[in-house]
Amino acid sequence: MNQLSPANKPLGFTLIEMLVVLVILGLTTTLLSEGLSNTWRNFERLGSRDMMASTAQLPINWFAESVEGAVLYHPYAPVVIGDAKTFEFITTKAPNDSKNIPQTIRWYISSTNQGWELFFASTYDGQHVRVKQFDTLPVFQYLYEKVWQQNFSPKDARLPDAVRITLANNVYLVAKPGRPVLADMPAELPIFGEYEF
Amino acid sequence: MKSTKRGFSLLEAIVALVVLTLVFTSVWGWFGTAATSTERIESAVAMPEVFSQFIINLELETLEDDRQGQFIINGFEVNWTSIPQRQSNNETYRRQPNWIVTLFVVQADVTQNGKIISSFSTKTVRQWRDPDYISPSGFY
């Protein structure tokens, strides 16, 4: 039986050869699939990061836009109330209003048992919307006379030069009114004196 | 009679090794590209936010005296320099003699952990009162 002549030796690979080939194939396949799954995980992370970045961006956009649309309606009437926890003003760009109707809105920070939350309240529809959650205490600051101040409640009509939210000395966002911070006065007003608006 | 053909020849083994090596390097390079581009895209995703905050921060700078600075936005360091491109008191015709109006080109580099991630440039106009202006009538 063992003494086969070359002519009728069975064709094909031996068991050892097949085993070696299979082992090498298996190794390469595992290596490749490992790399492939790593790459896929990276891409998935990228997708979720994109989404995370845009959701993190939304509160900043809403706040900055509302401040950009801040308006004054009378040259003497104060319209802004601002302290470390609340910022109330009139804006044409409220986040939940697509018609750009001027309205008083309030951004405020309220503390919960998990941390602090930034809320948005509109006097137009009376809704309070939770916008963002923070782990460290967020503080409103107002740029006025070139200094960042904790309070801004002027007696006359003016807007702060800029508003920012800080988190333990890190600036979370900066926002700036798009219109002049002082009311537009007719040039004749100082000459003609009082004017009935 | 014993067979002379047992095992692979040297040539066959070398060819197999070369083919395997080629396949491995190409696939490895592909994975490497994917990894690096993932990192790049990750930081690029954060750039619009950084840019919009940079613009607001820059608007708060008068640029009259300070021509460079650094903002820290969202964990990124943004180093900027502003170069005056045109200035009204250097022009042949000056429409507002008591003001200096300047067009700046602002060049900014976004870095994180000492590595430059992105750089961009933007233009902005600033004005301030000319300290050397003397009004002929005594009024502004």
Contacts between the chains, C-beta under 8 A, distances in Angstrom:
chain1	res1	chain2	res2	distance
A	5	B	1	6.9
A	6	B	1	6.4
A	6	B	3	6.0
A	9	B	3	7.1
A	28	B	20	7.5
A	28	B	24	7.7
A	32	B	27	6.2
A	35	B	27	7.0
A	35	B	28	7.5
A	35	B	31	4.5
A	36	B	31	7.9
A	38	B	31	7.2
A	38	B	35	7.8
A	39	B	31	5.8
A	39	B	34	4.6
A	39	B	35	7.3
A	42	B	34	6.5
A	42	B	35	6.4
A	42	B	38	4.3
A	43	B	34	7.7
A	43	B	38	6.9
A	45	B	38	7.5
A	46	B	38	5.6
A	46	B	41	5.7
A	46	B	42	6.3
A	46	B	45	7.7
A	49	B	42	5.8
A	49	B	45	6.1
A	50	B	45	5.2
A	53	B	45	4.8
A	53	B	46	5.7
A	53	B	49	6.9
A	56	B	49	7.6
A	57	B	48	7.3
A	57	B	49	5.0
A	60	B	49	6.7
A	60	B	52	7.9
A	60	B	53	7.4
A	61	B	52	7.8
A	64	B	52	7.3
A	64	B	56	6.8
A	143	B	60	6.8
A	161	B	60	7.2
A	162	B	56	7.4
A	162	B	60	5.6
A	170	B	72	7.6
A	171	B	72	7.2
A	171	B	73	7.6
A	173	B	53	6.6
A	174	B	53	6.2
A	174	B	56	4.9
A	174	B	57	5.7
A	174	B	60	7.3
A	175	B	56	6.6
A	176	B	56	5.1
A	176	B	59	5.7
A	176	B	60	6.9
